[in-house]
Amino acid sequence: MPVSIYRVTIEGEEDEYLAWLCDDEWELAPQGGALSDWLEECSDELEPAQYVAAISVGWRRDAGGGGPEFGPETLRRMADLGMSLFISEYAGFTDDLSDTKTGESGDA
């Protein structure tokens, strides 16, 4: 479920899903890049409304900050469309069990 983009509809109707990106990717940086690329390619085709871009990420054992850059162009496209950004963290690790410092496997 990593990146879904949809238009919010009136109450009682199903939201209109527009895109599903990064199907098996659970790291934030590649998903942010894919969202920015999608907006660059597709935002001119959309009328301003109420949209959501929902990014789903999994934990990383070695996480220490960082992530995607959402530059002014991407943020402007989102704002002009009326698009909110949701970033949700899900349980489960996106990396393997090996210790990146020693190269040894460890128990989770």
Backbone as JSON, one array per atom type, in Angstrom:
{
  "sequence": "MPVSIYRVTIEGEEDEYLAWLCDDEWELAPQGGALSDWLEECSDELEPAQYVAAISVGWRRDAGGGGPEFGPETLRRMADLGMSLFISEYAGFTDDLSDTKTGESGDA",
  "N": [[0.81, -1.21, 0.0], [2.09, 1.22, -0.28], [2.15, 4.06, -1.7], [-0.67, 5.86, -2.22], [-2.84, 7.74, -4.22], [-5.53, 9.84, -4.2], [-8.77, 11.3, -4.94], [-10.84, 13.0, -2.8], [-14.2, 12.43, -2.22], [-17.67, 13.49, -2.03], [-19.46, 13.04, 1.04], [-20.57, 9.76, 1.65], [-20.03, 8.73, -0.82], [-17.66, 6.73, -2.66], [-14.14, 7.33, -2.47], [-12.15, 8.57, -5.19], [-9.76, 6.79, -6.65], [-6.62, 7.58, -7.98], [-3.95, 6.92, -8.51], [-1.47, 4.44, -7.84], [1.5, 3.95, -6.41], [4.87, 2.67, -6.26], [4.61, -0.09, -5.45], [5.77, -2.35, -3.95], [7.54, -1.07, -2.29], [8.76, 0.14, 0.74], [10.25, 2.14, 1.9], [10.81, 5.54, 2.75], [12.16, 7.62, 1.22], [12.4, 6.76, -1.61], [9.66, 6.6, -2.2], [8.77, 9.22, -1.8], [10.16, 10.48, -3.87], [8.96, 9.22, -6.08], [6.33, 10.16, -5.81], [6.76, 12.93, -6.21], [7.68, 12.85, -8.88], [5.38, 11.79, -10.14], [3.54, 13.85, -9.7], [4.74, 15.89, -11.19], [4.42, 14.88, -13.76], [1.62, 14.46, -13.98], [0.0, 16.43, -12.74], [-0.98, 18.62, -14.19], [-3.17, 17.65, -15.51], [-5.22, 17.48, -13.72], [-8.02, 18.89, -12.05], [-8.32, 21.46, -9.58], [-9.24, 20.29, -6.39], [-10.17, 18.25, -3.64], [-7.64, 16.38, -2.62], [-5.66, 13.51, -1.68], [-2.46, 12.38, -0.91], [-1.14, 9.53, 0.13], [1.39, 8.16, 1.92], [2.97, 5.21, 2.86], [5.06, 3.83, 5.22], [7.58, 1.54, 6.39], [9.33, 0.49, 9.33], [12.86, 1.13, 9.86], [15.76, -0.39, 10.97], [18.17, 0.98, 11.12], [17.49, 3.63, 11.0], [18.03, 7.07, 10.99], [17.22, 9.6, 10.59], [16.56, 11.99, 7.97], [15.23, 11.59, 4.65], [12.81, 12.01, 2.03], [13.11, 14.88, -0.1], [10.78, 17.34, -0.38], [10.49, 19.57, -2.59], [10.0, 23.12, -3.39], [8.57, 23.18, -5.84], [7.16, 20.76, -5.94], [5.63, 20.97, -3.58], [4.17, 23.26, -4.22], [2.65, 22.37, -6.4], [1.1, 20.46, -5.07], [-0.29, 22.09, -3.23], [-1.67, 23.82, -5.0], [-3.41, 22.01, -6.16], [-4.93, 21.26, -4.01], [-4.09, 19.22, -2.37], [-3.52, 17.02, 0.29], [-0.92, 15.64, 2.36], [-0.33, 12.56, 3.69], [1.59, 10.71, 5.91], [2.2, 7.59, 6.94], [3.3, 5.33, 9.4], [4.11, 1.95, 9.54], [4.15, -1.13, 11.36], [6.83, -3.51, 11.32], [9.83, -4.41, 9.8], [11.78, -2.88, 7.21], [14.24, -3.6, 6.42], [16.85, -6.15, 6.33], [17.77, -8.79, 8.68], [20.48, -8.68, 9.2], [23.31, -7.38, 10.87], [24.34, -4.24, 10.22], [26.76, -3.07, 10.89], [28.59, -5.08, 11.64], [28.1, -7.1, 9.89], [27.04, -9.45, 10.67], [24.41, -11.8, 11.33], [21.55, -11.14, 13.34], [19.28, -11.57, 16.11], [15.91, -10.57, 15.98]],
  "CA": [[0.0, 0.0, 0.0], [2.93, 2.37, -0.03], [1.68, 5.41, -2.05], [-1.94, 5.94, -2.93], [-3.26, 9.11, -4.5], [-6.96, 9.79, -4.49], [-9.6, 12.49, -4.78], [-11.86, 12.82, -1.78], [-15.51, 12.74, -2.77], [-18.65, 13.91, -1.03], [-19.8, 12.0, 2.01], [-21.46, 8.72, 1.15], [-19.49, 8.19, -2.07], [-16.29, 6.21, -2.54], [-13.09, 8.19, -2.99], [-11.72, 8.23, -6.54], [-8.32, 6.51, -6.64], [-5.99, 8.04, -9.21], [-2.67, 6.27, -8.76], [-0.87, 3.56, -6.83], [2.92, 4.0, -6.75], [5.85, 1.97, -5.41], [3.83, -1.19, -4.9], [6.47, -3.15, -2.93], [8.57, -0.23, -1.66], [8.3, 0.63, 2.04], [11.13, 3.19, 2.4], [10.23, 6.85, 2.52], [12.81, 8.43, 0.17], [11.96, 6.42, -2.96], [8.24, 6.91, -2.35], [8.68, 10.67, -1.96], [10.6, 10.78, -5.23], [7.92, 8.76, -7.01], [5.22, 11.1, -5.71], [7.17, 14.16, -6.89], [7.69, 12.57, -10.33], [4.0, 11.65, -10.58], [2.93, 15.19, -9.73], [5.32, 16.61, -12.32], [3.84, 14.33, -14.99], [0.15, 14.36, -14.04], [-0.78, 17.46, -12.04], [-1.66, 19.52, -15.14], [-4.4, 17.0, -15.98], [-6.19, 17.45, -12.63], [-8.65, 20.12, -11.61], [-8.24, 21.62, -8.12], [-10.29, 19.62, -5.62], [-9.61, 17.77, -2.38], [-6.88, 15.17, -2.9], [-4.76, 12.98, -0.65], [-1.34, 11.51, -1.25], [-0.87, 8.78, 1.37], [2.63, 7.39, 1.86], [3.04, 4.23, 3.94], [6.45, 3.41, 5.4], [7.9, 0.56, 7.42], [10.47, 0.86, 10.17], [14.21, 0.71, 9.51], [16.58, -0.53, 12.17], [19.26, 1.96, 11.11], [16.95, 4.96, 10.72], [18.69, 8.11, 11.76], [16.8, 10.88, 10.05], [16.58, 12.09, 6.52], [14.03, 11.2, 3.94], [12.71, 12.71, 0.75], [12.95, 16.33, -0.12], [9.64, 17.84, -1.13], [10.89, 20.93, -2.95], [8.93, 24.1, -3.59], [7.74, 22.86, -7.0], [6.24, 19.69, -5.53], [4.7, 21.52, -2.59], [3.26, 24.19, -4.91], [1.69, 21.55, -7.15], [0.16, 19.87, -4.11], [-1.14, 23.16, -2.71], [-2.56, 24.29, -6.06], [-4.44, 20.98, -6.38], [-5.68, 21.0, -2.79], [-3.67, 17.87, -1.98], [-2.91, 16.8, 1.6], [0.06, 14.57, 2.41], [-0.36, 11.73, 4.89], [2.7, 9.75, 6.01], [1.85, 6.65, 8.0], [4.32, 4.34, 9.7], [3.54, 0.64, 9.84], [5.04, -2.07, 12.02], [7.53, -4.42, 10.43], [11.07, -3.79, 9.34], [12.0, -2.9, 5.77], [15.59, -4.08, 6.15], [17.03, -7.54, 6.75], [18.2, -8.96, 10.07], [21.93, -8.61, 9.38], [23.85, -6.21, 11.55], [25.03, -3.5, 9.17], [28.1, -2.7, 11.33], [29.48, -6.23, 11.71], [27.77, -8.03, 8.84], [26.53, -10.68, 11.27], [22.97, -11.85, 11.54], [21.14, -11.02, 14.72], [17.87, -11.86, 16.37], [15.08, -9.36, 16.04]],
  "C": [[0.84, 1.26, 0.0], [2.46, 3.76, -0.47], [0.35, 5.3, -2.8], [-2.32, 7.41, -3.06], [-4.72, 9.05, -4.89], [-7.61, 11.15, -4.3], [-10.69, 12.16, -3.78], [-13.2, 13.27, -2.37], [-16.45, 13.17, -1.65], [-19.0, 12.73, -0.14], [-20.81, 11.02, 1.42], [-21.01, 8.12, -0.17], [-18.08, 7.68, -1.84], [-15.31, 7.22, -3.12], [-12.65, 7.68, -4.36], [-10.2, 8.04, -6.53], [-7.73, 6.82, -8.0], [-4.71, 7.3, -9.53], [-2.25, 5.45, -7.55], [0.59, 3.44, -7.23], [3.74, 3.15, -5.78], [5.24, 0.77, -4.7], [4.53, -1.96, -3.78], [7.56, -2.37, -2.21], [8.02, 0.34, -0.36], [9.24, 1.67, 2.65], [10.63, 4.54, 1.93], [10.85, 7.59, 1.33], [12.37, 8.05, -1.24], [10.48, 6.75, -3.22], [8.03, 8.41, -2.56], [9.1, 11.1, -3.36], [9.57, 10.38, -6.26], [6.72, 9.7, -7.0], [5.56, 12.4, -6.44], [7.16, 13.98, -8.41], [6.26, 12.48, -10.87], [3.32, 13.01, -10.7], [3.45, 16.0, -10.91], [4.67, 16.17, -13.63], [2.33, 14.54, -15.09], [-0.62, 15.54, -13.48], [-1.52, 18.39, -12.99], [-2.98, 18.95, -15.63], [-5.52, 17.04, -14.94], [-6.74, 18.83, -12.35], [-8.46, 20.25, -10.09], [-9.47, 21.02, -7.45], [-9.7, 19.3, -4.25], [-8.97, 16.41, -2.66], [-6.06, 14.77, -1.69], [-3.68, 12.16, -1.33], [-0.95, 10.83, 0.06], [0.35, 7.89, 1.15], [2.67, 6.48, 3.09], [4.48, 3.73, 4.04], [6.55, 2.36, 6.5], [9.14, 1.03, 8.18], [11.77, 0.41, 9.53], [15.02, 0.66, 10.79], [17.63, 0.57, 12.25], [18.77, 3.39, 10.85], [17.61, 6.0, 11.61], [18.33, 9.5, 11.25], [16.89, 10.88, 8.54], [15.28, 11.61, 5.93], [13.95, 11.99, 2.66], [12.68, 14.21, 0.93], [11.71, 16.63, -0.96], [9.94, 19.3, -1.4], [9.71, 21.84, -3.19], [8.02, 23.76, -4.76], [6.7, 21.79, -6.64], [5.2, 20.21, -4.56], [3.71, 22.47, -3.23], [2.22, 23.42, -5.71], [0.64, 20.97, -6.21], [-0.8, 20.94, -3.6], [-2.13, 23.64, -3.76], [-3.69, 23.3, -6.34], [-5.37, 20.82, -5.19], [-5.35, 19.62, -2.24], [-3.01, 17.88, -0.59], [-1.94, 15.64, 1.5], [-0.06, 13.86, 3.74], [0.84, 10.8, 4.82], [2.41, 8.88, 7.21], [2.95, 5.61, 8.15], [3.65, 3.04, 10.13], [4.59, -0.24, 10.49], [5.65, -3.02, 11.0], [8.73, -3.71, 9.85], [11.21, -3.91, 7.83], [13.39, -3.4, 5.42], [15.71, -5.53, 6.63], [17.57, -7.6, 8.18], [19.7, -8.83, 10.26], [22.32, -7.3, 10.04], [24.71, -5.45, 10.54], [26.45, -3.1, 9.59], [29.06, -3.88, 11.28], [29.24, -7.22, 10.58], [27.24, -9.35, 9.36], [25.02, -10.62, 11.4], [22.67, -11.76, 13.02], [19.69, -11.37, 14.87], [17.11, -10.55, 16.46], [14.35, -9.28, 17.34]]
}
